[in-house]
Amino acid sequence: MTRECALLLPGVCAALADPRQPGSDDTCLEKLLDWFRSMTEFDPSVSLVQDNPCLTEFITSILALPEPSPSILSFTLRLAGILASSENRFQHLQQEKLLVRLFGADGPLSSTVWEDASVRSGWVEGVHSMMHHQPALHFLCNGGGIDVIFALQGDPSLFVASSASRLLVHMLIFSVESETTKPFSAKDFDWPVCAQMIIKRVEDSLQSSSASHIGQSLKLLTSLFSSCHSRWTEVLWLGIAKQIESFLMDETIQAQRMLANLLLNMAWSPVFCDSEGGLWALVTSALEHLTPLQVGPLAVGILRLYKCPQDVRIQALTVLLQPMDCILRAASQPLEYAGLLDESVSDPATVESLLSCKSSCASLLCQTLAHLEELLSLVYLRVDLPYTSLLRSLMTILQFCNGFLSPASPLGSKISRILINCVRVQRSALDVLAALSERKGCDTLIGSLFDVLLAYLESPNTTATVLKKTFQATSKWLVRLHELSCSTSQWQQTEKILADVFLVLQKRLCSPCWEVRDSSLEFLTVLIKCLRDQDEFRQSLLSSEVPRLTENLLEDPESYVRASAVTAVGHLAFITFFAPELPVIGNQYNKENTVAKLQEILSKDPEGFPRRAVISMFTKWLRQGCTGRMEDTERFVSRVIQTVEHDLDWEVRLGGLELVEVFCSQTICQLGLPRCSSVPVLSAVASSIHQNRSLQIFCRAKLFSFLFRSLCDCDKPVGQRACDILFALRGNFYPTGTPRDSQETGELPAGHGIAWLQRTLRQGSLAQNFPTGGGNGVDFEDPESMMLALGTIDLEELHDELNRSSDHVEKSPQSLLQDILATVGTIEENEADCY
């Protein structure tokens, strides 16, 4: 602690302890606790409390108050716990009788203020903070603290309840690992006293008839087995395994989901997955006896495991696929196609019952579909999924949802009525459908699949969110269709599907709903990115009305749609006029006209999203070499940066800097840099400039005025990016050192306005009216001046300043203490004002 903070701390403690004060802001109190944590973390000595007696005086003052503020009392409990985190400070506070008054039975526990959740939370956090040495552990166990913490597991505040559970886990682990003296033995393991107390309470809870107590203990065990992988956890498990197993058979115990979660965390622990403790038999029993809704997370978790018996893995997959199999079987009777499963793990009637019930049907399907999507995202799956049957099941669900399938079976009819227009299930099924496009084995159904997708794209009943998902799935399957066409020469099928897709897209681009127009444009952009090199795609696209309608949407009244239209038009340009070797239908596509429209949007659109889209698209064009010859590119970049440097949106200005960065990199790569002398003599620098075409191009394009202005931008990311670009340019133009490097005095050369420029840049965002037209002797279009500026201005200093946190001063402990004193004021002044 600094001397300044030590002088301020007594005043802060007195102000916080004064009940007449309005109380300090909770954020300040949190920062104050963080400061104490940082001081005590690496210093276990007692000096902090001995050298600052105001801390113990503060705690004593709070305890003396008849009705302390709950927030201040909570702060005091947490502060005391932090101070007591080392054994030396703990003993000091014990001698002062402070800890027993705070955390003992006669403290806040027995007062009315305990009814406030913040006080209970402060008590738990305080105990957790001090639980780093055995004296604190024994203090709590001997003082009845274990009972309090177990009771707090059922606290009405979920935050307090979860904190209490975490504290018990921490205490159990700490007790076993710090107090065990004998070598580990699974058959003869002596539990330390505190650990015995906790384990006894857990065992009693599991054997009780209280569902809440059972649930609390299951959560505690789950947290323990997930965070601790020591061998002693197996000994603990062997003592409670029979009781846990009995819960699987007892339908009156409403803890099935917690049981599944417990078993999954155990399966992930190296202690149990290789042990003889019967875990896998218990997992198998759970897969058989719990419902798919209850056991689904366990099943998918098992399938993600690296170490797992193959029969258990297959059983988990069977459980996961049961609802999808039931859907297939319900769609037709007798069954037209092969189902997903040869046999079931659990009773099929249970799945049928869940799917035929309105309250559980959608939940079961959404959970199953989410788990399937999770599995499909894995790079390597250790079981084989029946992809063809799975795809058929997904198509059946989607047809149920839009009413395009009339099942013959009574179960199918009931499920269809439940799922009609169910947006949740439609979205989930389409997500899995999109993920399935990357798996092989579904080729035979691709025609039927596009019938389903096109039905969704065409239907007026398809909601905007479902349509967006349909577009995403369609784009992925169109890419897959192209891959199949290349290998099977099924060009006619591909051409027909593309024609149908673009016909629907034309209608959707004219939708009165702006979300639909926006999704349609995003879909078109994705298609162009993926398929623009394919002849069939280009011909189908350019022979439709889609390009014209897309360009019309540049004037859409909704800014999001205009932004998406800009992106789509920008990507269309790669087909219409940035690839001259490609055949273009008609002469309706005019490059200059399109560029002019986008530049007009960049300079005049009142919303930021379209302007950001334009600068992003221009950068993409530049990066892919689509802006013509070097002279044309220079004029293009110059015109763009003169527009964006005054834009009010910082992201547009930042986009302009990205454009500049790409332009500089490309220009230097094309022209190269001359070999110039590293001797920092101005005449040598000047003589090299005339040979440096790239520097002259940058000056003519007005890059330097934009870069140096950006260093003073009021938005820090803009200044940081500009500084990075100037660093890169300096490294290119001065590969072996700068004139500034050899100036021992650090003085800037006279002339060229460089000294003024350095002073202005040091002001940062406070610089007013940054001149770019040669004022104060700086000519940003003069190569010699800019070469000199790059070599002499202290970019390192500017870089450090830009990367320094804006609140580096305000974050200091001294500033925090001053803020607290300033907010509470002084009692004397307030009393004087009253009269």
N, C-alpha and C positions, 0 to 999 in steps of 0.2 A: 504494500500500500504506500502510495506517495505521501509526502508530507502535507501537500495541499488537501488530499482526500482525508487524511487523518484529522486535519483541522475542521473540515466540514462535517464529518460524520457525527459528532456529538449533537450538533444543531439539528441534523436530519432525524436522529433517534428521538430527540426531545419533541420535535414537531409531530412525528408519527405517533408518539405515545400520548399526545395531548388530545383528550376527547373533545375539546372545544374546536379543534381544527376540522375543516370539512373533509379531510381524508385525501390521500394522494391517489393519483390515477393508477389503476391496476397494471397498466403497461409499465409504468415506472417501477412499481413494486417487483414485477417480473424481472425487469432489467437489473434491479438491485440484487435480487437473488442470484441471477446469472453471474454477477460480479463476485459475489461471495463464493459461489461454486468454483469460479476460476482461481480464486485465491487459495481455497482449501484443497483443491484437487491434488496438488503436488507438494503441499507443505503440511505435514501432519503435526507440526509443533503447536504448542499452546500459546505462542506469542501473539497470535491474532486477537484472542480474547483478553490476554493479559495486558497488552499494549493499548487496547481500546476498551476500557471498562464500561464505556457507554453502551456496549452491546448487551452485557448482562444487566445493566441498569434499565435498559429498554425492556427486556423480557420481564424483569421484576415489576416495572411500572404497569405493563399490560396485565399481568396476573393480579395486580392490586385493584384494577378497575372492576366495579360491580357489574357493569354491562358493557364489555368491550365491543367494538365494532367487529362483526363477523369477518370482514375482509382483512382487518388488521390482525385479528387473532389467528386467522389462517396463515397470514404472512409470518407471524411470530412462530407458529408451529413448524413451518417449513424452514425458517431461518435457524431455529434451534437444531433441527435435524441436520442441516448442512454443517453447522458448527460442531456438532457431536459426531461427525463422520470419521474423525480420527480418535484413537483411544486416549491420547493426552488431553484433547479438548473435552472429550466425554467425561473424563474423571474430574476435570475442573468444573464443569457444569453440574456434575453430581454433587460435588462438595458444596456448591451454592444451593443445593436442593431445588434446582430449577427443572430438571428433566422429569422428576416424579410429579411435580406440580403441573407440568404441561401434558405428560403422556400417561400419568397414573390414573387410578380410579377416582381420585378426588379432584382431578383437573376439569377441563372442558367436558369430559365424558359425562359428568354428573350435573351439568348446568343446562339451562334452557337454550343456550346458544348452540348446543350440539345439534339442535333441530335444523340448523342451517347447513345445507350440503357443502358449502365452501369450507366450513370448519372441519367437517368429517374428512373432506378431501385433503385439507392441510395436515390433519393428523396422520393420515395414511402416508402422504408424501414425506412428512417429517420422519416417520419411523423408517421408511424405505431408505432415506438418505443416510441415516445413522447406522444402518445394518451392514457395516463393513468390518466389524470386530466382535469378538466373543463377549466382552462385557455388555455391549448393547443387546446382543441376542439373549443373554441371561437376564438382563434387566427387564426385557419385555416378557419373556416366558415366566419369570417368577412373579411379575406384577399383574398377571391376568390378561396381558395384551393379546395372547393367542385367541382367547374367546371373543374379544372385541373384533378382531380381524375376520374371524369366521362369520360373525354376525353381519359384518359389513359386506360380505359377499352377496347378501340378499338385499342390499340397500336399494331404495327406490331410485336413486341416481345411478344410472348405468355407468357413468364415469367413475363414481366411487366404488361400485361393485367390481368393475374390471380392475381397478387399481388395487383393491384388496386381494383379489385372486393372484395378481402378479406378485404382490408382496409375499404371499404365502409360498409361492413357488420359489422366490428368491431366498426366503428364510430357510426352506427345506434344503435347497441345494447348498446354501452357505453352511448350514449346520452339519450336514453329512460330510462335506468336503473340507471343513476346517476343524472339526472336532473328532473325526475318526482317527484312531491311533493304530489299530491293528490292520494288517494287510487284508485286502478284500478276499472274502470267501462267500460263495453263494449259499453254502449250507449253514455256515455259522457266522452270521453278520450281526454285530452289535450296533443297534441304532443309537446315536447320541440322544440325550434327554429331550432336547427341543424337537428334533426330528421325530422322536417317539410320540410326542404330544400332537404334532401335526398329523402324522399317519393314523394315530388312533381316532382323531376327529374325522378324518376322511373315511376310515372303515366304518365308523358309527353312522355317518351320513349315508353311505351306500346301503347299509342294512336297515335304515329307517324306512318309514312308510311315507315320508315327505318327498313329493316329487321335486320340490324346489331344492331341497338339500341334496338329493341325488344329482340333479342337474348341475348344481354348483361344484360338487366333487368331480363330476365327469369333465367339466370345463377346466378345473384345476389340473387334473391328470393329463388332459390333452395338452395344456400349456407346458407342463413339466416334461412330457415325453418329446415334445417338439423342440424344446430349448436345451435339454440336457441328455447327452448320449453316453453317460457313465454307466458302468456295469451294475451299479447298485440299483438302478431303476428297474432292472429285471427282477431283483429280489423283491422289490416293492410290488411289482406286477404279479408275481407268483402268489402273493398273499391275498390278492383281490380278484384274480382271474375268474374263479368259480362264480363269484357274485356278479361280475360283469356279464358272464355268459348267461346267467339266469335271466337277465334283463331282455335278452333277445327273444326269449320264449314268453315273456310276460307282456301281454298287450295292454295291461292297465298302466304300465310305466310309460309315460309320454316323453321318452328321451331318446327315441330311435335315431334322430338326426345327429344328436350329440354322440351317441354310440358309434355311428358310422365315421364321424369326424375323429373320434379317439382312435379307432382302429387304423384309419388312414395315416395319422401322425405316427403311430407305432410302426406301421409298415415302412415309413420313410426313415425310421431310426435304424442305424446299423446294429444296435443292440438286439433288436427284436427280429429283424428280417433274416438273420442267420442263426437264431437261437432255437432251442428245443422247447420253448415255452408254449407251443401250440397256437401261435398267432394265426397261422394260415388256416388252421381248422376253424378258428373263430371267425376269420374273414369269410370263409366258405359258408358257415352257418348264417352270417349276416346277409350275404348275397341271396341265400335261400329264403330267409324268413322275413326280411324287411321288404317293404313295397318299393317299386322302382323310384318313386318320388323321394323316399327316405334314403335309399342306398345308391342313387345315381352318382353323387359326388365321390363316394367310395369306389365305385366301379371305374370311373374315368381316371381317378387317382392311381388305382392299381395298374391300369393300362399304360400309365406314364412311367411306372417303376422300371428301373434297370434290372434289379434283382427281385424275381418273383417266380414261383413255380408255374410252369406253362399251363397246367390244368386250371389253376386259379385265374390266370390271365384270360383263358378262353371262357371261363365261367363269367368273369366280369364283362367281357364283350357281349356275351349272350344276354345278360341282364340289361345292358345298355341298348341293345337292338330290339328287345321285346316289344316296345311300343310301336316301332316302325314296322315290325313284322305283323303286328295286330292290324295296323292300318292297311297293309297289303291284303290281308286275308278278309278284312271287312269290305274291301272295295268290290269284290266279286264273289259270287258263290254259285257253282263250285269255283275253286281257285283257278284262274286262267294261267297264272305264272307261278314259278317257284317262289316260295317265301324266302325270308332272310335266314330263318333258323330251322334246323332239323328237329330240335327239341328245346324245351324251355327249362330254365333253372328253377324259377318259382311258378306258382300256379298261374296259368294263362288267364283264368277267370278274374284274378286280381287286376291285371292290366286292362282287361275288357271293362271291368267295373269302373276303373279310374277314367278311361277314355269315354265312357258313355255318361259320365256325370259332368254337368256343365261347370261345376266349381273346380274340377281338377283336370279336365281334358286339356285345356290350353296350357296350364302350368306344367303338366307332365311333358307335353310335346315340346314346349319352349326349352325346358331343362334338358331334354334328350337332344334336341337339335344343337343347343349350345355346347354340349359335351362332344357331339360328333364334329362340330366345327373345330373344337379344341384339338381333337385327335387328328383331323385332317391337316392341321397346321404343323404337326410334328414332321421333322425331316425323316425320321426313321420310326416306323411303327412295328412293334414286335408281334403283331397279329395281322392276319389278312382280313381286310374288310370286303364284304361282298358288294363291290361298287355298283354293279348293274342293278341288282335288286334294291340297293339303297337309293339309287337315282329314281327308279320306278316308284318307290315309296314316297320320295319327295314330290314327284310330279302328282301323285295321287293326293297328297295333302294340299298342294296348291289348287288342284281341281276341286277338292272339297270346299276350299275356302272361297272360291269364286262361283261356286254353283254349277260348274261345267261338267260335273260327273254325277250321275244318278245311280248309286250303288243298289245292287239287288238284295243284299243281306240286311236284316233288321238292324244289326249293329252298325253297319255302314251308313244306313239312313239316319240313325241317331247321331253318329259322329258328324255327318255332313251338316245336319241342322245346327249343331253346336258351333261348328267352325265357320259357317258362312260369314264372310266379311270380317273374319278375325284378323285384325292387322298385326297383332303380336306374333301369331303363328306364321303369317305370310312373310313378315320380315325375317324371322329366324330361318324359315325354310329356304328363302332366297339366299341368305348368307351361306348356308351349307351347300346350296346348289353352286354358288360361285366358287367355293373352295374345292368342290368335286371336279371342276373343270380341269384341274391340274393332275388328276389321276387318270390312269389309263384303264380301259375296260368298259367304257360307257358308249363306245362309238355306235353300237347298233341302235341306240335309242335317240340319236341326235336329232333326227327328223321330228319325232314325237315331242322331244324337249322343246324345240323351237316353236312348235304349235302352241304349247303351253305358255311360253314366254311372250309370243306375239299376241296371244289372247289377253294377257295381262297388259301389254303395252297399248292395245286397242280399246280395252274396256273403259267406259266412262266411270265405272264404279271403283276403279283402282285409285286409291288415295295417293297424294303427292309423295308421302314417305315410302309407300310400297312401290310406287313407280320408280323412285330413285334407286331402290334396291334391285328392281327388275332391270333397269338400265345397267347397273353394275354387273349383275349376273350375265346379261346378254352380251356385254362387251367381252367378258372372259370367254364365253362359249363361242363367240365369233372368231376369236383368236384360235381357239381349239379347232373350229371348223376349217379355218384356213390350213392348219397343220395337217388335218385329215385329207383335205383336197389335194395338197401337194403329194401325198403318198398314195392316194387312191384314184386320182384324176376324176373326182366327182365335181367337176366344174359347174355343171348345170344346177345341181342342188344348191351349191354355194351362191350362184348368181341369183337364183330365185329367192333365197332367204335374205340376201342383201337388199334386193329390190323391195321385198316386203318390209324390211326394217326401215329403209329410208322413206317409204311411203307413210309408215306410221310416224316417223320422226317429223315429217313435214307437218302433219296435223298437230303434233305436240308442240312444235315451235310456235304455233299460232294459238296456243291455249290461253284462255283469259286468266289462268292462275299463274302468277309470276314464278312460284316455286317449280311448277312443271316446265316452264320455259327455261328456267335456270338449269334444272336437271338435264333437260334435253341437250343444252349446249355443252354441259360437262361431259355427257355421254359421247357427243360428236367429237369433242377434243380427245378423249381417251381412244376412240376408234382411229382417229388420224395418227396419233402417236404410235399405235401398235401396227397399223395396217397400211400406212401411206405408201409403202414400197410395192404393194401388191396391185397388179393390173386390174383384176376384177373389182377390187374395192374402189380404186380411183375412177374406173369407168362408171360404176353404179352411182357413186357419189356425185360426179360431175354431170351425169345425165338426169339428175333429180333437181328439185327446186330447193334443196337444202342449202347450198351455198348462198343463193340470193336471199332466202329467208334469214339466214344467219347474219348477213351483212345488214339487213334491215333492223335487226335487233340491237345494232350499235346505238340506235336512237330510242331504245326502250325507256319508258318512264321510270322503271325500277333500276336503281344503281347496281344491285347485285347482278341483274340480268345483263346490263351493259358491260360489266366487268367480265362476265363469262363469255359474252359475245366477242369482246376484244381478244380474249385468249383463243376462242375458236377460229376467228378470222385470221389471227396470227399463225395458227397452225395450218389453216387452209392454204395460206400463202406458200407453204412448202410444196403443195401440189399444183397450185394454179400458176405461179410465176417464178418460183425460186428454183425450179428444176427444168431448165429449158429443153433438156433431152426428152422430157415426157410429153406425149401428145395431149394437147388441150383442146377440148371441144368448144368451138366458137371463139369469139374474141371479146366475150363479155367481161373478162377479168383484166383489170387495169392496175398495174403495180403502183403507179404514181397516185392514182385515185385512192387506193386503199391506204397507202402511207399517209396521204394528206388527211384522210378521215381520222386515222389514229393520232396524228399529231394535233389535230384540232381537239380531240378528246383530252389529250395530255395537257393542253393549254387552257381549255375552257370548261371542262366538265366540273360541275359544282361539288361532286362527291369524290372522295378519295379512292374508293375501290376501283373504279374504271381507270383512273390515272395510274394507280399502282400496276394494274394489269398491262397498261400500255408500255410503261418503262420496263417491266419484266419481259414483255414480248420483244421489245426492241433489243434488249440484251441477249435474248435467245437467238434472234436473227444474226446479231453481230458475232456471237460465239460460234455459230455454225457457218459463218462466212457468206451470208446471204445479202450483204449490203453493197455489193459491187466492187469496183476498183478502189484503190487506196484514196484517190482524190474524192470520189463519191462518198466513201466511208467517213473521211475527214469532215466533209461538209455536213453529213448526216449527224455525226456525233456532236459537232459544234452546235448545230441547231437544237438538238435535244437538250444538251446541258444548259444552254442559255434559257431554255424553258423551265427546266426542273429546279434550277438553283434558287428560284424565288417561290417555289411551291410551298404552301403552308403545311402540307403533310410531310412529316419527317421521313416516313417510309418511302415516299416518292423521291425525296432528296437522296436517301440512302441507295435507292435503286439507281439513281443517276451516277452515284459513285461506283457502283458495281459495273455499270456500262463503261465508265472511264477506265476502270481496272482492266477489263477485257480488251478495250481498245489499245491501251498502253502495252499490254503483254503481246498482243498480235503485231502491233507496229514494230516493236523492238525485235521480235522474232523474225519478221520479214526483212527488216533493214539491217539488223545487227547494230552494234555500237563500235565507233572508231576507237582505235588504241590511242589513248591520250596520256600524257605525262601525269604522273602522280605528284609531281612537285607542285606545292600550293602557291604558285606564282600566278597573279592575275593575268599576265600576258599569255602564259602557257594555257590557262583555262580558256581565254578568249580565242586563241588560235585554234583550239580543238572544236569550238562551237560551230564554226563554219562548215566543218566536215560532218557535223552531226545532224543528219536529216530528220531523225526521229524527234529530237528536241525542237526543231523548227516546226514540225507538224503539230506537236503538242501546244506550242505557243499560238500558232495560227488558229487552232481549234478552241482556244481560250480555256484550256484545261486547268492551267495554274491558278487563274483567278477563282475558279470554282473550288479547287482543292484548298487553297489558302483561306478562302471565305468559310469553307466547311469546317476548318479547324476551330472557328469561333462560333459554330452552330450551337444554339441553345439546347439541342437534343444530343446528348453525349454519344450515342452510337454513331451518329453522322461524323462527329469530330474524330472518333477513334478510327473509323474506316478511312477517312481522309489521311490521317496520320500514317496509317499502315501503307497506303498507296505511295505517299511521299517517301517513306522509308525504302520501299521497293525501288522507286525511281532513283533515289540517291545511291542505292547499292549498284544500280546498273550504270549510272553516269560516273560514279567514283568507286570503281571496284577495288582499288588499293588504298583508299584513304581520301579524306576531304581536306580542303584548306583549313577548316576549323580545327582539325586534329593536330596540326602543327603549330597553331598559335598558342604560345604558352600563356599569354595574358588573357586570352579569351575575348579580346576586343573584336568587334565586327568591323569589316572594312568600310571606309568612308564611301559615300556615293551610292547610287542605285537604290537608295531608300531602304536598305536592308536593316539598318538599326531601327528605323521606325517600324518596319514590318515585324521585327522580333518583339518590340515593346507592345505592339497591338495584339499579336498572337498570345502574349502572356496574359492579356486581359481576358482571354477566352470569350465566353458568351456575353461578358459585360462590355465587349468592344462595340462601340456605336458607329453606325454608318460606315461600314467597312468599304473603302473605295477600291474600285477595280479598273478605273479608267486612267491610271497613271498619276493619281494624286499622291502628294508627299514623295514624289520622285521614284515611285515604284511602277515599272512598266511590266505588267504580267505577260505581255506578248513579245517581250524582248528576250531572245535566247540567252544572251550574256547575263542579263539580270537574273533570270531564273536559274541558270547554272550556278551562279554565285549564291543565290538564295538557298538552293539545295545543299551547297557545300558549307555554308556558314551558319545557318539558323540551327539553334539547338533543338532538334526534333526529339531527342531523348527526354529533355525536360518537359516538353509539351506532351509527350506520350505518357510520362509518369503522372502528370497533372490530370490528363483525361481519364486515366485508368484508376485514379484515386476515388474512393467512394465519396459521394457528395455530402454524406453526413459523418465524415471521418472525425470531425471535431465534436459533433454532437454525441457521437457514440462513446466518447471517453467517460470513464467513471466520474471524473471531476465535474464534467458538464452535467451528468445525470444527477449528482448530488445538488448541484446548483439549481437545476430545474425543480427538484422536489422542494427545496427551500423557497424558491420563487413562487411556487403554486400555493404553498400553505400560508405564506405571509407571516406577519408577526401579530400576536394577540394585542400587544400594547397599541399598535397603530389602529387596529380595528376598533378597540374600545374607545380610543380618543375620537375616532370618527363618529361614534354613536352620539356624542354630545356636541 
